[in-house]
Amino acid sequence: MGLGSVDFDYLRNLVRTHTAIVIDDGKEYLAEARLSPLLRKEGFSSVPELLQSMRVKSFSPLHRRVLDAMTNNETWFFRDLVPFEALRRKVIPEVIQTRGLSRRLNIWSAASSSGQEAYSTLILLHDNFPELNHWQVSILATDYSQAMVDRVKVGRYSQLEVNRGLPITALAKHFVQHGLEWEIAPRFRNMVDCRLMNLAETWPEFPEPDIIFLRNVLIYFDVQTKADILARVHRRLRPDGYLFLGGAETTMGLSDAFERVPFEKTAYYRPKGVNHVS
C-alpha cells in the first residue's frame, strides 16, 4: 500500500513540529524508503499502518524512532575534503597564532550525525599540528537523533564507512579492528563531548566555540528557521571565530553578521569586523 496524502501530511507535520525540518511535496517515496526498515522491527506490515498506530497515541518512543529515521544522517570521513584543507592550511595556523596564550581550542560539530566530521577533525589536528598536544582541545558533537549521539560516543564504524573518505594510513594509525568493525582510538573518543540537541529548540550552555561546523543541515529548514539558527550561532561563536557551512549553503539573505572568506573552491565565514591574521 502506497503512502497517501493524508498519511504523508501527518508525517510532514510531525517532522516539522518536532525538528523544524521541511519535507517537500512529492517526497512520499523518500518517506517510505526511510520508514520501511522500521516495519519489521516494530511489527507493522506497511508504512500507513505504522503511521495510523502513531496517530492514536501520544508522543512515544515510537514517534522518536520515526523522527530519527526521517532525519538525514548521511555523512562520511573528510566529507568534501576542501573544507578540511581550509582547516589545515589556513584556519588552524591562524588559531594557533591567536590562541597561543590560552592554548585552548573549542570546536562544535552541529548535526554531527554518526561522528565522522568530529573524528576527521581530530585526526587532522593530531597528524598535522603536534603543538596542539599541549593544548586543551575539545569537540562538542550534537545531533537530534539519540541513536546518532550513541554512535559517536562509541566511535565504531563498519568497513564500508571507513572506506568512505578515510585514508588507509589514518585507519591503520588511529583505529582498532573489532571483527567487521573499526573503533576510533580512545584518545580521540575522550576528546568528544556528545550531546542530544535540536537546533530549532532551546540550546544548552556549552563552551564558546572557536570553530563551528554547521554543514549540510540548514538546507532542510525554512528561511525563518535558518535565520534564527544563524543568529544564535553568531551569539555563541567567539567574536573572531570561524563558521563552516555546507557547499550548497550560505548566509546570504539570512544574516548580515558574517563575512564570507573564500578559500580555493570553498569558503568559510567569520563575524564581521574581524581583523584577519596576515
C-alpha positions in Angstrom: 0.0 0.0 0.0 1.4 3.4 -1.1 1.6 6.4 1.2 -1.5 8.5 0.7 -1.7 12.3 1.0 -3.3 12.2 4.4 -0.6 10.0 5.9 2.1 12.0 4.2 0.8 15.3 5.5 0.6 13.8 9.0 4.2 12.7 8.8 5.4 16.0 7.4 3.6 17.9 10.1 5.1 15.6 12.8 8.6 16.1 11.4 8.3 19.9 11.1 6.7 20.3 14.6 9.5 18.4 16.4 12.6 19.1 14.2 11.7 22.1 12.1 12.8 20.1 9.0 10.7 20.7 5.9 9.8 17.8 3.7 8.8 19.0 0.3 5.8 17.9 -1.8 6.4 14.7 -3.8 8.8 13.1 -1.4 6.4 10.3 -0.4 8.9 7.8 -1.9 11.6 9.2 0.4 9.4 8.8 3.5 8.6 5.2 2.6 12.2 4.3 1.9 13.3 5.7 5.3 10.5 4.2 7.3 10.4 0.7 5.7 13.3 -0.7 7.7 11.3 0.1 10.9 8.3 -2.0 9.9 9.6 -5.5 10.7 11.3 -4.2 13.9 8.1 -2.5 15.1 5.7 -5.3 13.9 3.9 -3.4 11.1 3.1 -4.6 7.6 3.1 -1.2 5.9 4.1 2.5 6.4 0.4 3.6 6.5 -0.3 1.0 9.3 2.7 2.4 11.2 1.5 6.0 10.9 -2.1 5.1 11.8 -0.8 3.5 15.1 1.1 6.7 15.9 -1.9 8.9 15.2 -3.9 7.4 18.1 -1.1 7.6 20.7 0.5 10.5 22.5 4.2 11.1 21.7 6.1 7.9 22.5 9.4 6.2 21.8 7.9 5.0 18.5 7.4 8.6 17.4 11.0 9.3 18.4 12.3 6.4 16.3 10.2 7.5 13.3 11.6 11.0 13.6 15.2 9.6 13.9 14.6 7.6 10.7 13.3 10.7 8.9 16.3 12.8 9.6 19.2 12.6 7.1 22.2 11.1 8.7 24.3 10.8 5.6 28.0 11.6 6.2 31.5 10.3 5.7 35.1 10.9 6.8 36.7 14.1 5.5 33.4 14.9 3.6 34.0 17.2 0.6 37.7 17.4 1.6 38.2 21.1 0.7 36.8 22.4 4.0 39.4 20.2 5.8 42.1 21.7 3.6 41.0 25.1 4.6 41.1 24.0 8.2 44.7 22.6 7.8 46.2 25.3 5.7 44.5 28.4 6.9 42.2 28.2 9.9 44.2 26.2 12.4 47.5 28.0 11.8 45.6 31.3 12.5 44.0 29.8 15.6 47.4 28.7 16.9 48.7 32.2 16.4 45.7 34.0 18.1 45.1 31.4 20.9 48.8 30.9 21.8 48.4 32.3 25.3 45.3 30.4 26.4 46.2 27.2 24.4 42.6 26.3 24.3 40.6 25.2 21.2 36.8 24.5 21.3 35.1 23.1 18.2 31.4 22.4 17.7 30.2 19.9 15.2 26.5 20.6 14.9 24.2 18.0 13.4 27.2 15.6 13.8 25.3 12.5 12.6 27.5 9.4 13.4 30.6 11.4 14.2 32.8 11.2 11.1 33.1 15.0 11.0 34.3 15.3 14.6 36.7 12.5 14.3 38.1 13.6 11.0 38.8 17.0 12.6 40.7 15.4 15.5 42.7 13.2 13.2 43.7 16.2 11.1 44.8 18.1 14.2 46.7 15.2 15.6 48.6 14.4 12.3 49.4 18.0 11.3 49.7 20.1 14.4 51.8 18.3 17.1 52.0 21.6 19.1 48.3 21.1 19.9 49.2 18.1 22.0 50.0 20.7 24.7 46.6 22.5 24.3 43.2 21.8 25.8 41.3 20.7 22.7 37.7 19.5 22.8 34.9 19.0 20.3 31.2 19.2 21.1 29.2 16.8 18.8 25.5 17.3 18.8 22.6 15.7 16.9 18.9 15.5 17.0 19.0 11.7 16.9 19.8 9.8 20.1 20.9 6.8 18.0 23.5 9.0 16.3 24.7 10.5 19.6 25.1 7.0 20.9 27.2 6.0 17.8 29.5 9.0 18.3 30.1 8.0 21.9 31.2 4.5 20.8 33.2 5.6 17.8 32.8 2.3 15.9 32.3 2.1 12.2 31.7 -0.5 9.5 34.2 -1.4 6.8 32.0 0.5 4.3 32.0 3.6 6.5 35.8 3.7 7.0 36.2 3.1 3.2 34.4 6.4 2.5 36.9 9.2 2.7 39.3 7.8 5.4 42.9 7.4 4.2 44.2 3.9 4.8 47.1 5.4 6.7 44.7 7.1 9.2 42.7 3.9 9.5 45.8 1.9 10.4 47.2 4.6 12.8 44.0 5.6 14.6 41.6 2.7 14.6 41.5 -0.8 16.1 39.6 -3.5 14.3 36.9 -5.4 16.1 35.5 -8.2 13.9 33.9 -6.4 10.9 34.1 -3.0 12.5 36.7 -0.4 13.3 36.9 1.6 16.6 38.5 5.0 16.9 41.4 5.3 19.4 40.3 6.2 22.9 42.4 9.4 22.9 40.1 10.8 20.3 36.8 9.4 21.7 37.7 11.0 25.1 38.0 14.5 23.4 34.4 14.5 22.1 31.5 15.7 24.2 28.4 14.0 22.7 25.0 15.6 23.4 21.4 15.4 22.2 20.4 18.7 20.7 17.6 20.1 18.5 18.9 23.2 16.6 15.4 24.6 16.3 14.7 24.5 20.0 16.4 25.9 23.2 20.2 25.4 23.1 22.0 24.2 26.2 25.0 26.0 27.6 28.4 25.0 26.3 31.9 26.5 26.0 32.2 29.3 23.4 33.4 27.7 20.2 36.3 28.9 18.2 35.1 26.9 15.2 31.6 25.8 14.3 30.8 23.2 11.7 27.1 23.7 10.6 27.4 21.8 7.4 24.6 20.4 5.2 21.8 21.0 7.7 20.4 24.5 7.0 19.1 23.2 3.7 16.5 21.2 5.5 14.9 24.3 7.2 12.6 27.1 6.1 14.0 30.6 5.7 13.0 31.8 9.1 14.5 28.9 11.0 17.7 29.2 9.0 17.9 32.9 10.0 17.1 32.1 13.7 19.8 29.5 13.8 22.5 31.7 12.2 21.6 34.5 14.7 22.1 32.1 17.6 25.4 30.8 16.0 26.6 34.4 15.8 25.9 34.9 19.5 27.6 31.7 20.5 30.7 31.8 18.2 33.8 33.6 19.5 34.0 37.1 18.1 37.0 36.1 15.9 35.8 32.6 15.3 35.1 30.5 12.1 31.9 29.1 10.7 31.8 26.3 8.1 28.6 25.7 6.2 27.8 23.1 3.5 28.7 23.6 -0.1 25.1 24.5 -1.1 24.6 26.8 2.0 25.1 30.5 2.5 24.4 33.2 5.0 23.3 35.5 2.1 19.8 36.8 2.6 19.7 35.2 6.1 22.3 37.1 8.2 24.4 40.2 7.7 26.5 39.4 10.7 29.0 37.2 8.8 31.7 37.8 6.2 32.4 35.2 3.6 36.1 34.2 3.3 36.9 32.4 0.0 39.3 29.5 0.1 40.0 27.8 -3.2 36.7 26.0 -4.2 35.1 26.6 -0.9 34.6 29.3 1.7 34.1 29.8 5.5 32.5 32.6 7.4 33.7 35.0 10.1 31.9 37.5 12.2 32.1 40.9 10.5 34.7 43.3 11.8 37.4 40.6 12.5 40.9 41.6 11.8 42.4 38.9 9.6 45.7 37.3 10.5 48.3 38.1 7.9 
